[in-house]
Amino acid sequence: MSEAHNDRLSVLTDRMVDSYCDLEIIGHLDRNPLPAIESVVEIARELKQLLFPGFLQRRTLREADAIDFAATRLLSLHERLTELVACTLFYADQSRQQGANVESDDSRVAGMQEQGLLASTDAVVHDFLLALPRIRRLLATDVQAAYDGDPAAQNADEIICCYPGLEAILHYRLAHELHQLGVPLVPRMMTEWAHSRTGIDIHPGARIGPGFFIDHGTGVVIGQTCEIAEHVRLYQGVTLGALSFDQDSDGNLVRGTKRHPTIERKVVIYANATVLGGHTVVGAHSVIGAGVSVTRSVPPNTVVTIEKPSLRFRQAS
């Protein structure tokens, strides 16, 4: 390369590095590593194999081989999750300590032992893996709800293989368990990866009961503090969101408050409806019609629809 080219490259490099300091909010220098999205995706795929045995294998999984299959998957997941959760908990702990130096792997492990983070990691991974049979039972109710709610569904196999709603719910249920165990960042990475694949955005902090069905799904949004009871059905474009965001005296957003609605049991919400607000409750067995916007509570056994304008037909010229 010419000397002039090298000079230009040197100037550009200096400007780029200066921007690292000026725009620190989008930099991650002198800090501990973040969890890798590739690791999160690989773990999510392996969990799906374990939860839906026989669906993602190239060869027939025989019942006689189920113990070996489960043991092998669980061992692999234990190793992968331990590494991922340890990285995440250490990152979160060090993020609370501004100005901490980057440490080597050996000193980082020693620090984690001193702070009890390795013990925390072991407990989190153990509790998460212990929850998998319960998550399977929840997913079975979700598959059944999809079959009961969609006349186009031929069988459970089609739902598990093809339905984006179930894909989003699967990743939500896994992410929610990690969220409840106090794992930072990873649950959101998991649900946002599912969001990119399905068009369905479910925050891992939401609380969703069994028998949940999202039909079609594209454009569905379920906020962090939303509470959804059992046997609720949503269609595409539904938003369960916040009506407004409270601010403190300095104008900063107040976090940790209930901002999203509560949906009681056996509610159906049709396409492109919007239900907003932390104090909004949609009562049990109610129906929210397509395109409706709800910002106040709905009593149980209520049908809410928009009175449609009349259509006008005329001869084309």
Backbone bond lengths (Angstrom), bond angles and torsions (degrees), N, CA, C in turn:
res aa  C-N    CA-C-N  psi(-1)  N-CA   C-N-CA  omega(-1)  CA-C   N-CA-C  phi
1 M - - - 1.458 - - 1.528 109.52 -
2 S 1.332 115.55 148.93 1.455 120.42 -178.62 1.517 110.55 -72.66
3 E 1.344 115.42 161.27 1.473 120.32 178.58 1.521 111.14 -63.07
4 A 1.339 116.63 -37.60 1.469 120.54 179.07 1.534 110.46 -63.33
5 H 1.338 115.18 -40.87 1.466 119.16 178.94 1.528 110.21 -63.82
6 N 1.335 117.11 -43.10 1.459 121.10 178.81 1.520 111.61 -61.80
7 D 1.333 116.05 -38.68 1.466 120.11 178.97 1.525 110.72 -64.30
8 R 1.347 115.83 -43.96 1.467 119.22 179.05 1.531 110.75 -63.00
9 L 1.348 115.55 -40.87 1.465 119.76 178.86 1.526 110.97 -64.00
10 S 1.314 116.96 -38.63 1.463 120.96 179.01 1.523 111.34 -64.76
11 V 1.328 116.60 -43.00 1.467 120.98 178.59 1.529 110.15 -63.38
12 L 1.351 115.80 -45.46 1.464 119.96 179.88 1.524 111.29 -62.13
13 T 1.341 116.08 -40.62 1.470 120.19 178.60 1.515 111.04 -61.17
14 D 1.350 116.52 -45.21 1.468 120.59 179.65 1.520 110.94 -61.22
15 R 1.322 116.58 -42.29 1.474 119.71 -179.96 1.534 110.78 -65.93
16 M 1.333 115.20 -38.70 1.464 118.59 179.89 1.526 110.69 -64.65
17 V 1.324 116.62 -44.90 1.463 120.80 -179.80 1.524 110.52 -65.97
18 D 1.320 117.25 -37.97 1.468 119.88 175.54 1.530 111.00 -59.27
19 S 1.341 115.81 -37.79 1.467 118.91 179.90 1.522 111.31 -67.58
20 Y 1.357 116.77 -27.72 1.459 118.97 176.09 1.530 110.92 -60.68
21 C 1.312 116.10 -38.94 1.466 120.88 -179.79 1.525 111.28 -77.28
22 D 1.340 116.55 -39.53 1.464 120.31 -177.41 1.528 111.85 -71.22
23 L 1.330 116.86 -33.01 1.463 121.63 -175.99 1.529 109.31 -116.31
24 E 1.325 114.89 58.96 1.461 120.99 -173.80 1.524 112.77 -62.49
25 I 1.342 116.42 -25.69 1.464 119.87 -176.60 1.526 112.09 -62.72
26 I 1.334 117.86 -24.84 1.465 120.11 177.58 1.527 110.78 -112.33
27 G 1.331 115.98 29.91 1.456 121.56 173.53 1.522 109.83 -123.66
28 H 1.332 115.84 165.02 1.471 120.22 -178.53 1.529 108.45 -143.68
29 L 1.343 115.86 49.53 1.456 120.73 -177.85 1.526 110.38 -88.55
30 D 1.333 115.80 150.15 1.466 122.80 178.21 1.524 112.54 54.15
31 R 1.318 115.77 32.76 1.462 120.65 177.83 1.516 108.85 -131.78
32 N 1.292 115.38 164.12 1.467 119.76 -176.68 1.525 111.22 -74.76
33 P 1.334 117.17 155.19 1.468 120.25 -172.68 1.522 112.88 -61.91
34 L 1.311 114.63 147.86 1.460 121.77 172.16 1.527 109.39 -84.07
35 P 1.335 117.88 155.69 1.473 119.02 172.46 1.519 109.93 -62.75
36 A 1.311 116.60 142.39 1.465 121.60 -177.19 1.517 110.11 -86.83
37 I 1.329 116.47 132.73 1.468 120.60 179.70 1.525 110.27 -60.63
38 E 1.343 117.84 -32.77 1.464 120.11 178.96 1.524 111.13 -61.41
39 S 1.332 116.70 -39.10 1.466 120.31 178.49 1.517 111.26 -67.00
40 V 1.332 116.11 -40.32 1.463 120.37 178.94 1.528 110.35 -62.22
41 V 1.328 116.85 -44.07 1.471 121.32 -178.58 1.528 110.24 -65.55
42 E 1.329 117.45 -43.24 1.465 120.43 179.81 1.528 110.98 -62.29
43 I 1.330 116.92 -41.50 1.465 120.67 178.90 1.520 109.99 -66.01
44 A 1.328 117.27 -41.36 1.465 120.58 179.23 1.527 110.53 -61.23
45 R 1.309 117.59 -41.04 1.464 120.92 179.35 1.528 111.23 -66.41
46 E 1.326 116.08 -40.87 1.467 119.29 179.65 1.524 110.51 -68.21
47 L 1.317 116.97 -36.47 1.464 120.01 175.69 1.520 111.51 -63.85
48 K 1.321 116.62 -38.84 1.466 119.72 178.37 1.525 110.36 -63.67
49 Q 1.323 117.73 -39.48 1.458 120.41 176.76 1.523 111.21 -61.16
50 L 1.318 115.79 -41.57 1.465 119.92 -178.81 1.523 111.43 -69.32
51 L 1.317 117.10 -38.67 1.462 121.39 -176.18 1.522 112.50 -77.34
52 F 1.339 117.03 -29.20 1.464 121.79 178.92 1.522 109.15 -120.36
53 P 1.338 117.72 70.88 1.462 120.32 -174.65 1.529 111.64 -62.65
54 G 1.332 114.17 135.80 1.456 120.01 177.98 1.511 114.77 91.24
55 F 1.346 117.90 -11.27 1.460 119.85 -176.54 1.526 112.66 -87.93
56 L 1.312 117.86 -31.92 1.457 120.29 -172.46 1.522 112.33 -112.59
57 Q 1.336 116.93 9.34 1.452 120.56 179.05 1.535 110.11 -92.41
58 R 1.319 115.66 148.49 1.467 120.59 178.75 1.522 111.55 -79.43
59 R 1.320 116.38 -22.51 1.453 120.52 179.15 1.528 108.86 -115.26
60 T 1.310 115.59 160.21 1.459 120.97 178.65 1.522 109.90 -62.72
61 L 1.320 115.97 129.40 1.457 120.79 174.48 1.519 107.79 -94.40
62 R 1.326 116.25 112.34 1.456 120.80 -177.02 1.529 110.37 -87.92
63 E 1.336 114.78 149.54 1.456 120.05 -178.56 1.529 111.31 -58.14
64 A 1.327 116.90 -34.08 1.464 120.76 179.90 1.523 112.40 -64.98
65 D 1.342 116.00 -22.48 1.467 120.69 -178.65 1.534 112.08 -97.65
66 A 1.315 117.96 4.32 1.466 121.05 -173.04 1.526 112.36 -62.83
67 I 1.338 116.88 -38.77 1.468 119.45 -178.49 1.527 110.47 -64.88
68 D 1.320 116.44 -47.24 1.469 119.57 178.30 1.527 111.13 -62.46
69 F 1.327 116.06 -41.68 1.464 120.78 179.51 1.531 110.76 -59.49
70 A 1.329 116.23 -50.48 1.459 120.40 -177.47 1.525 111.34 -65.87
71 A 1.320 116.61 -41.94 1.462 120.35 -178.93 1.526 111.34 -63.34
72 T 1.337 115.40 -43.30 1.470 119.57 179.45 1.514 111.45 -63.40
73 R 1.348 116.69 -45.16 1.462 120.55 179.95 1.538 111.21 -64.62
74 L 1.314 116.30 -43.13 1.464 119.94 -178.39 1.531 111.40 -64.96
75 L 1.324 117.14 -39.42 1.461 120.37 177.31 1.520 110.77 -62.72
76 S 1.330 115.71 -45.89 1.464 119.93 178.67 1.526 111.07 -62.15
77 L 1.332 115.77 -44.83 1.464 119.72 -179.57 1.522 111.60 -64.76
78 H 1.323 117.10 -37.86 1.460 119.94 178.77 1.524 110.42 -59.98
79 E 1.332 116.31 -44.28 1.467 120.28 -179.94 1.527 110.98 -65.86
80 R 1.331 116.11 -47.27 1.470 119.94 -177.87 1.525 111.17 -64.89
81 L 1.335 116.25 -45.52 1.459 120.08 -178.28 1.526 111.85 -66.28
82 T 1.322 116.99 -37.82 1.467 119.90 178.64 1.521 110.33 -60.19
83 E 1.314 115.92 -45.46 1.471 119.79 179.01 1.528 110.91 -63.58
84 L 1.346 116.44 -44.98 1.466 120.41 -177.15 1.524 111.81 -67.80
85 V 1.322 116.68 -46.83 1.471 120.05 -177.86 1.522 110.64 -67.29
86 A 1.338 117.84 -39.63 1.460 120.35 177.27 1.523 110.81 -59.39
87 C 1.328 116.18 -46.87 1.466 120.68 177.70 1.522 110.87 -58.21
88 T 1.330 116.25 -44.05 1.463 120.84 -175.75 1.523 111.70 -69.40
89 L 1.328 117.51 -44.26 1.460 120.08 -179.77 1.525 111.08 -66.99
90 F 1.331 116.05 -38.03 1.462 118.24 178.42 1.523 110.83 -67.84
91 Y 1.319 116.40 -42.35 1.473 120.18 175.93 1.526 110.66 -57.43
92 A 1.336 117.10 -46.53 1.462 120.64 -178.61 1.515 111.50 -64.48
93 D 1.330 116.54 -40.20 1.462 120.10 179.96 1.523 111.04 -65.47
94 Q 1.324 116.13 -43.90 1.459 119.55 -178.55 1.525 111.99 -72.89
95 S 1.318 117.23 -26.23 1.463 119.79 177.73 1.519 111.32 -65.62
96 R 1.327 115.97 -23.54 1.460 119.62 177.26 1.522 112.26 -80.52
97 Q 1.317 116.03 -8.50 1.459 121.08 -179.00 1.521 108.41 -113.46
98 Q 1.278 117.11 91.59 1.460 121.63 -176.10 1.526 110.08 -64.51
99 G 1.327 115.24 138.58 1.450 120.27 175.01 1.514 114.47 84.77
100 A 1.338 118.35 8.44 1.461 120.33 178.99 1.526 110.11 -68.31
101 N 1.341 116.79 142.85 1.463 121.18 -179.73 1.520 110.40 -80.55
102 V 1.325 115.45 153.30 1.457 120.24 174.79 1.517 108.40 -70.40
103 E 1.315 118.01 133.04 1.455 122.54 -176.63 1.524 110.40 -110.58
104 S 1.306 115.18 159.18 1.468 119.94 173.12 1.512 109.46 -72.79
105 D 1.338 115.29 166.33 1.462 119.44 -179.39 1.520 111.65 -58.13
106 D 1.359 117.02 -43.60 1.462 120.13 -176.98 1.521 111.70 -64.96
107 S 1.334 116.82 -46.74 1.463 119.32 -179.71 1.513 110.91 -68.53
108 R 1.358 116.82 -29.27 1.448 119.58 178.73 1.527 110.14 -66.26
109 V 1.335 117.01 -43.38 1.453 120.07 177.89 1.519 110.85 -63.78
110 A 1.348 116.23 -40.88 1.459 119.44 178.27 1.518 110.92 -60.93
111 G 1.346 115.73 -41.83 1.458 119.62 177.88 1.511 112.14 -63.19
112 M 1.343 115.57 -39.46 1.457 119.26 178.89 1.521 110.93 -64.59
113 Q 1.351 116.83 -37.38 1.448 119.49 178.44 1.520 110.56 -65.12
114 E 1.322 116.27 -40.99 1.458 120.08 179.11 1.523 111.15 -63.03
115 Q 1.306 117.74 -36.61 1.457 121.38 -175.38 1.532 112.71 -91.42
116 G 1.304 116.74 0.08 1.454 119.51 179.23 1.511 113.92 76.73
117 L 1.341 117.81 13.21 1.457 119.32 -176.39 1.526 112.53 -74.45
118 L 1.335 116.57 -29.15 1.462 117.62 176.67 1.523 110.64 -66.43
119 A 1.326 116.15 -39.21 1.464 119.67 176.32 1.517 110.32 -64.48
120 S 1.330 116.98 -39.14 1.468 120.72 177.77 1.521 110.56 -63.65
121 T 1.332 116.19 -41.82 1.461 120.65 178.50 1.518 111.20 -59.93
122 D 1.327 116.58 -47.59 1.461 121.04 -179.33 1.525 111.28 -60.07
123 A 1.340 116.35 -41.74 1.464 120.41 -179.76 1.526 111.49 -66.24
124 V 1.327 116.67 -41.84 1.467 120.77 -179.83 1.524 110.69 -63.84
125 V 1.318 117.10 -48.16 1.466 120.92 -178.40 1.529 110.19 -63.05
126 H 1.313 116.86 -43.21 1.470 120.68 178.77 1.520 111.06 -60.22
127 D 1.339 116.63 -48.11 1.465 120.37 -177.85 1.524 111.62 -66.44
128 F 1.328 116.49 -35.91 1.463 119.42 179.29 1.529 110.77 -66.66
129 L 1.313 117.01 -47.89 1.462 119.90 179.96 1.524 111.11 -64.51
130 L 1.316 116.47 -34.80 1.466 120.69 178.07 1.531 111.23 -64.97
131 A 1.333 116.70 -26.50 1.469 121.20 -178.62 1.525 113.37 -81.09
132 L 1.328 118.68 -10.90 1.461 120.64 -172.87 1.532 113.60 -61.47
133 P 1.342 120.56 -41.11 1.476 117.95 175.83 1.524 112.61 -60.17
134 R 1.326 117.15 -37.76 1.475 120.02 177.44 1.530 110.42 -66.18
135 I 1.320 117.32 -40.34 1.462 120.58 177.91 1.532 109.94 -63.84
136 R 1.332 117.53 -37.72 1.473 120.66 176.25 1.520 110.82 -59.58
137 R 1.328 116.71 -43.14 1.468 119.64 -179.87 1.531 110.55 -64.00
138 L 1.331 116.99 -38.84 1.466 120.07 176.00 1.525 111.25 -62.86
139 L 1.333 116.08 -44.58 1.462 120.14 -179.30 1.519 111.64 -64.33
140 A 1.330 116.92 -33.73 1.468 119.70 176.39 1.528 110.66 -61.93
141 T 1.340 117.19 -37.95 1.471 119.52 177.33 1.524 110.67 -69.08
142 D 1.334 117.13 -32.77 1.471 120.52 178.59 1.530 110.71 -68.95
143 V 1.331 116.48 -40.88 1.470 120.26 176.89 1.525 110.05 -63.39
144 Q 1.326 117.09 -43.44 1.454 120.47 179.08 1.521 111.27 -63.40
145 A 1.341 116.88 -39.41 1.469 120.72 178.44 1.523 111.02 -63.24
146 A 1.334 116.84 -38.40 1.464 120.18 177.80 1.527 110.59 -65.11
147 Y 1.327 116.29 -42.31 1.464 119.68 179.83 1.529 110.97 -66.16
148 D 1.333 116.78 -42.43 1.462 120.61 -179.91 1.528 112.36 -69.23
149 G 1.331 116.43 -27.82 1.457 119.73 -173.08 1.510 115.54 -97.38
150 D 1.335 117.45 -8.60 1.470 119.81 -176.01 1.525 109.96 -128.82
151 P 1.315 118.27 107.88 1.472 120.19 -179.93 1.526 113.04 -65.78
152 A 1.334 117.41 -15.22 1.465 119.98 178.02 1.524 112.29 -77.80
153 A 1.339 117.07 -17.36 1.466 120.24 -178.45 1.520 110.21 -72.67
154 Q 1.313 116.40 125.52 1.458 121.02 -178.99 1.521 112.28 -84.46
155 N 1.320 116.47 -35.60 1.458 120.79 -178.54 1.528 109.18 -168.06
156 A 1.341 115.63 175.93 1.465 120.70 -179.17 1.525 111.40 -65.56
157 D 1.337 117.52 -33.44 1.466 120.42 179.94 1.528 111.01 -59.05
158 E 1.313 116.30 -43.73 1.467 120.38 179.82 1.526 110.76 -62.53
159 I 1.317 116.86 -40.70 1.466 121.05 -178.94 1.527 110.38 -64.78
160 I 1.328 116.66 -45.93 1.464 120.67 -178.07 1.526 111.13 -66.33
161 C 1.315 117.06 -37.76 1.467 120.82 -176.34 1.528 113.56 -82.42
162 C 1.329 117.30 -28.61 1.466 119.35 -164.79 1.530 115.86 -121.46
163 Y 1.303 119.48 -21.69 1.466 120.06 -168.19 1.529 111.96 -86.91
164 P 1.329 117.97 116.97 1.469 119.93 179.41 1.530 112.48 -63.88
165 G 1.332 116.88 -29.53 1.456 119.47 178.33 1.510 111.35 -60.55
166 L 1.324 117.15 -44.20 1.459 120.09 179.09 1.522 110.95 -67.56
167 E 1.332 116.99 -38.16 1.470 120.55 176.89 1.528 110.54 -57.89
168 A 1.323 116.83 -45.67 1.463 120.62 179.70 1.522 111.33 -66.11
169 I 1.332 117.19 -41.03 1.459 120.91 -179.23 1.529 110.27 -66.58
170 L 1.338 117.21 -40.27 1.463 121.09 176.87 1.518 110.80 -54.84
171 H 1.318 116.75 -52.38 1.464 120.07 -177.16 1.526 111.07 -69.06
172 Y 1.329 116.89 -33.76 1.466 118.69 174.66 1.526 110.61 -61.37
173 R 1.324 117.70 -47.12 1.472 120.01 -175.48 1.535 111.00 -63.80
174 L 1.315 117.72 -38.57 1.460 120.66 175.60 1.527 110.97 -66.82
175 A 1.324 116.05 -46.19 1.467 120.75 -178.72 1.527 111.20 -65.30
176 H 1.328 116.53 -38.02 1.471 120.09 179.82 1.527 110.64 -62.44
177 E 1.320 116.81 -39.49 1.467 119.72 178.95 1.521 110.40 -63.16
178 L 1.327 117.17 -44.48 1.465 120.60 176.83 1.527 111.14 -63.55
179 H 1.315 116.15 -39.34 1.464 121.23 178.05 1.527 110.48 -61.40
180 Q 1.329 116.71 -43.86 1.459 121.15 179.77 1.533 111.71 -66.20
181 L 1.319 116.54 -26.93 1.469 120.87 178.54 1.520 112.46 -84.98
182 G 1.330 116.77 1.32 1.453 120.93 174.91 1.510 115.78 86.42
183 V 1.328 117.94 14.91 1.467 120.85 178.17 1.523 108.78 -78.23
184 P 1.332 118.99 121.10 1.462 120.30 179.38 1.522 112.09 -82.14
185 L 1.296 116.28 158.42 1.469 126.40 167.44 1.532 114.58 66.02
186 V 1.337 118.32 -49.22 1.462 121.16 -176.01 1.532 112.64 -58.71
187 P 1.351 119.56 -45.19 1.464 118.05 179.07 1.524 113.17 -56.87
188 R 1.328 116.46 -40.61 1.467 119.94 179.88 1.525 110.75 -68.69
189 M 1.317 116.90 -37.30 1.465 120.20 176.97 1.524 110.16 -61.85
190 M 1.326 116.14 -38.89 1.461 120.89 -177.91 1.524 111.16 -67.44
191 T 1.343 117.02 -46.50 1.467 119.17 -178.49 1.526 111.66 -72.78
192 E 1.321 118.00 -31.13 1.470 119.16 177.99 1.519 111.31 -72.32
193 W 1.332 117.36 -30.75 1.466 119.35 173.59 1.523 109.49 -65.30
194 A 1.338 116.49 -43.55 1.469 119.70 176.28 1.524 110.36 -63.70
195 H 1.327 117.62 -37.28 1.466 122.29 177.32 1.530 110.18 -58.63
196 S 1.320 116.52 -43.79 1.472 119.67 -178.81 1.526 111.62 -66.33
197 R 1.328 117.36 -26.74 1.467 121.39 -179.46 1.523 112.96 -86.81
198 T 1.330 117.28 -30.32 1.470 120.57 -170.22 1.523 114.35 -116.20
199 G 1.337 117.53 -17.86 1.461 119.83 -173.93 1.516 112.83 77.84
200 I 1.334 117.66 10.02 1.465 123.02 -178.96 1.519 108.30 -111.28
201 D 1.330 116.67 124.12 1.463 122.76 -174.21 1.529 109.24 -110.71
202 I 1.339 117.04 103.47 1.456 121.81 177.70 1.523 108.40 -117.72
203 H 1.321 116.93 119.43 1.463 119.49 177.86 1.525 109.01 -71.64
204 P 1.341 118.39 137.01 1.469 119.88 -178.12 1.520 114.18 -64.36
205 G 1.337 117.72 -16.49 1.454 119.95 178.70 1.519 114.28 -79.71
206 A 1.334 117.97 -15.16 1.464 121.06 179.25 1.530 109.81 -62.35
207 R 1.334 115.35 152.92 1.471 120.69 178.81 1.532 108.13 -112.63
208 I 1.327 115.73 117.50 1.465 120.91 -173.12 1.528 109.13 -128.34
209 G 1.320 116.09 126.67 1.450 122.09 -178.54 1.514 112.83 -78.86
210 P 1.334 116.96 -178.93 1.466 121.85 -178.02 1.518 112.32 -71.51
211 G 1.331 115.75 165.32 1.458 120.89 176.59 1.506 113.41 66.06
212 F 1.341 117.45 38.47 1.461 122.52 -177.30 1.525 108.89 -91.81
213 F 1.330 116.78 134.14 1.464 121.38 -177.67 1.512 109.90 -133.92
214 I 1.332 116.27 126.41 1.460 123.14 172.46 1.516 107.08 -114.42
215 D 1.332 117.81 112.80 1.463 121.85 -177.79 1.529 109.59 -91.87
216 H 1.313 116.67 133.12 1.472 124.49 -176.68 1.529 109.19 67.08
217 G 1.323 117.94 -69.46 1.453 120.38 164.23 1.509 117.88 99.09
218 T 1.306 119.37 -33.53 1.466 120.30 -172.76 1.526 111.32 -53.10
219 G 1.330 115.10 129.10 1.457 120.17 176.27 1.511 115.40 87.07
220 V 1.330 119.09 2.14 1.472 120.92 177.13 1.526 109.26 -71.88
221 V 1.343 115.85 135.39 1.462 122.65 178.13 1.529 108.47 -129.36
222 I 1.327 116.99 126.03 1.466 122.72 178.18 1.516 107.70 -126.13
223 G 1.333 116.50 115.74 1.453 122.12 -172.62 1.515 114.70 -76.60
224 Q 1.321 114.58 169.41 1.459 123.41 -171.43 1.524 114.44 -58.25
225 T 1.322 118.19 -41.25 1.465 120.68 -174.12 1.530 112.21 -103.37
226 C 1.316 116.08 17.94 1.463 120.54 177.58 1.534 109.80 -70.26
227 E 1.330 115.69 143.19 1.464 121.53 175.31 1.526 107.99 -124.32
228 I 1.329 115.51 124.40 1.457 121.85 -176.08 1.530 108.02 -125.79
229 A 1.308 116.32 123.00 1.465 121.25 -178.63 1.533 110.22 -80.40
230 E 1.322 116.19 -171.43 1.452 120.68 -174.00 1.532 112.60 -74.67
231 H 1.322 114.64 150.54 1.466 123.97 172.63 1.537 112.68 59.00
232 V 1.322 114.89 46.40 1.469 121.40 174.25 1.521 108.52 -98.76
233 R 1.342 115.66 142.87 1.463 121.18 -179.60 1.524 109.74 -124.42
234 L 1.340 116.37 129.66 1.462 122.61 177.05 1.526 109.58 -119.97
235 Y 1.338 115.52 150.12 1.461 121.04 174.49 1.532 109.25 -112.55
236 Q 1.323 115.82 177.58 1.460 121.33 -173.08 1.529 111.60 -59.83
237 G 1.324 114.21 146.79 1.456 120.62 174.35 1.511 115.43 77.49
238 V 1.314 119.41 5.95 1.469 121.67 179.88 1.529 109.49 -74.92
239 T 1.333 115.78 135.54 1.457 121.57 175.14 1.519 109.55 -118.85
240 L 1.316 116.15 123.42 1.460 122.82 171.38 1.524 105.44 -110.59
241 G 1.338 114.92 91.27 1.455 119.66 -166.60 1.509 114.53 -126.60
242 A 1.324 114.71 -171.46 1.460 122.96 -179.70 1.524 109.87 -92.90
243 L 1.318 115.09 141.92 1.458 120.49 178.11 1.517 111.06 -81.66
244 S 1.325 116.75 -37.24 1.460 122.21 179.11 1.524 108.16 -159.14
245 F 1.324 115.92 168.21 1.467 121.33 179.97 1.523 108.88 -119.15
246 D 1.324 117.48 118.90 1.462 121.43 177.75 1.515 110.15 -68.30
247 Q 1.349 114.90 147.50 1.460 121.01 178.41 1.525 109.77 -125.36
248 D 1.350 115.92 150.55 1.458 119.56 176.46 1.519 109.80 -84.04
249 S 1.326 116.52 -174.03 1.471 121.08 -175.47 1.521 112.66 -64.92
250 D 1.342 116.82 -20.12 1.471 120.48 179.08 1.528 112.44 -94.96
251 G 1.323 115.95 3.30 1.452 119.33 179.15 1.511 114.31 85.72
252 N 1.334 117.90 8.26 1.461 121.24 178.83 1.528 110.02 -86.51
253 L 1.335 116.03 147.11 1.450 119.89 179.44 1.526 110.74 -64.58
254 V 1.323 116.05 136.63 1.461 121.48 174.92 1.520 108.08 -85.40
255 R 1.325 115.74 123.68 1.454 120.40 -176.18 1.524 110.22 -105.96
256 G 1.329 115.54 157.56 1.454 120.24 175.23 1.516 115.02 87.28
257 T 1.331 118.31 5.76 1.459 120.72 177.78 1.529 109.66 -96.35
258 K 1.320 116.29 161.86 1.477 121.61 178.53 1.524 108.09 -75.77
259 R 1.318 116.84 112.69 1.468 122.22 -175.19 1.514 113.05 -115.08
260 H 1.338 116.72 -16.34 1.461 121.64 -171.54 1.517 110.76 -116.47
261 P 1.319 117.89 159.29 1.469 121.31 -169.72 1.520 113.99 -73.47
262 T 1.326 113.82 167.10 1.459 123.22 172.96 1.529 107.92 -110.02
263 I 1.327 116.09 126.87 1.462 121.89 -179.61 1.530 107.43 -113.13
264 E 1.323 116.79 117.28 1.452 120.20 -177.52 1.531 111.70 -82.59
265 R 1.310 116.86 178.28 1.454 122.95 -167.63 1.535 112.93 -63.80
266 K 1.326 114.76 146.87 1.459 124.41 174.68 1.529 113.37 55.25
267 V 1.325 116.00 38.78 1.465 121.78 172.95 1.530 108.56 -91.68
268 V 1.332 116.00 142.88 1.463 122.18 173.84 1.527 107.85 -117.46
269 I 1.339 116.45 129.37 1.465 121.42 178.93 1.524 107.56 -123.61
270 Y 1.333 115.73 116.52 1.468 120.97 -173.09 1.528 112.13 -85.38
271 A 1.323 115.30 175.86 1.463 123.51 -166.97 1.522 113.19 -54.87
272 N 1.328 113.98 137.46 1.470 124.08 172.40 1.531 113.69 63.52
273 A 1.322 117.19 18.42 1.466 119.76 173.59 1.522 109.14 -80.36
274 T 1.334 115.18 153.79 1.457 122.07 -179.17 1.522 108.97 -128.77
275 V 1.315 116.85 127.29 1.459 122.48 176.16 1.528 106.66 -123.77
276 L 1.333 116.17 119.45 1.463 120.78 -170.62 1.517 111.87 -125.41
277 G 1.342 115.15 146.64 1.461 120.76 168.52 1.514 114.04 108.94
278 G 1.335 115.44 138.80 1.443 121.21 -178.94 1.512 114.27 -70.77
279 H 1.327 117.44 -21.92 1.458 120.63 178.98 1.531 112.09 -96.03
280 T 1.315 117.09 0.16 1.463 121.22 -178.02 1.525 110.02 -82.83
281 V 1.328 115.62 126.50 1.467 121.82 178.42 1.532 108.01 -123.54
282 V 1.322 116.27 125.86 1.462 120.74 173.12 1.525 106.79 -97.28
283 G 1.337 115.91 114.66 1.448 121.34 -173.44 1.516 113.96 -67.08
284 A 1.318 114.96 158.46 1.461 122.02 -176.19 1.522 112.13 -56.23
285 H 1.338 115.17 144.78 1.472 123.70 175.88 1.535 113.11 64.78
286 S 1.321 117.24 18.57 1.465 119.90 178.04 1.520 110.88 -89.14
287 V 1.323 115.54 161.61 1.460 122.75 177.78 1.521 108.43 -127.03
288 I 1.332 116.17 126.50 1.461 122.15 175.35 1.525 106.84 -106.17
289 G 1.326 116.18 117.49 1.452 121.07 -174.06 1.515 113.61 -72.61
290 A 1.313 115.69 168.75 1.457 122.37 -178.89 1.518 111.12 -61.14
291 G 1.322 115.60 135.76 1.460 121.32 174.81 1.512 115.38 75.84
292 V 1.316 118.63 2.71 1.470 121.72 -178.09 1.531 109.43 -76.51
293 S 1.331 116.82 144.23 1.461 122.70 172.85 1.519 108.71 -115.49
294 V 1.328 116.71 118.30 1.461 122.51 -176.17 1.523 109.19 -115.09
295 T 1.330 116.47 125.93 1.462 121.16 178.20 1.526 111.83 -126.87
296 R 1.326 117.46 8.38 1.464 121.14 174.01 1.518 108.44 -140.33
297 S 1.313 115.79 163.93 1.461 120.48 -172.16 1.524 112.00 -64.70
298 V 1.330 113.74 150.18 1.461 122.44 -179.77 1.529 107.63 -116.33
299 P 1.326 119.52 126.32 1.470 120.94 179.48 1.530 111.14 -64.11
300 P 1.331 117.15 158.04 1.469 119.84 175.81 1.534 111.60 -58.56
301 N 1.333 115.13 154.00 1.474 122.54 175.94 1.532 112.52 58.03
302 T 1.337 115.37 41.26 1.462 120.86 -178.51 1.527 109.98 -118.12
303 V 1.330 116.06 140.41 1.465 121.52 173.56 1.524 107.85 -107.69
304 V 1.324 116.53 122.65 1.462 122.12 -179.23 1.523 107.96 -113.13
305 T 1.329 116.62 118.40 1.461 120.50 179.71 1.521 109.50 -135.76
306 I 1.312 115.80 165.11 1.459 122.21 173.00 1.521 108.00 -93.45
307 E 1.324 116.46 133.65 1.464 119.28 175.01 1.519 107.78 -73.65
308 K 1.318 115.25 111.25 1.462 119.56 -172.10 1.523 111.26 -73.33
309 P 1.337 116.94 139.56 1.468 119.30 172.42 1.527 110.10 -68.38
310 S 1.302 115.85 153.30 1.466 119.98 -178.98 1.536 109.45 -73.68
311 L 1.311 115.35 147.27 1.448 121.53 177.84 1.527 111.12 -88.11
312 R 1.314 116.20 145.35 1.466 120.81 178.09 1.514 109.40 -115.30
313 F 1.293 118.56 128.53 1.450 123.85 178.48 1.538 108.97 -113.38
314 R 1.330 116.90 134.89 1.468 119.73 175.49 1.518 107.99 -143.41
315 Q 1.306 114.11 159.47 1.464 120.92 -179.05 1.524 109.72 -68.21
316 A 1.313 117.34 130.58 1.449 120.40 177.11 1.527 109.37 -68.85
317 S 1.307 115.81 144.07 1.478 119.74 -179.05 1.531 110.34 -81.66
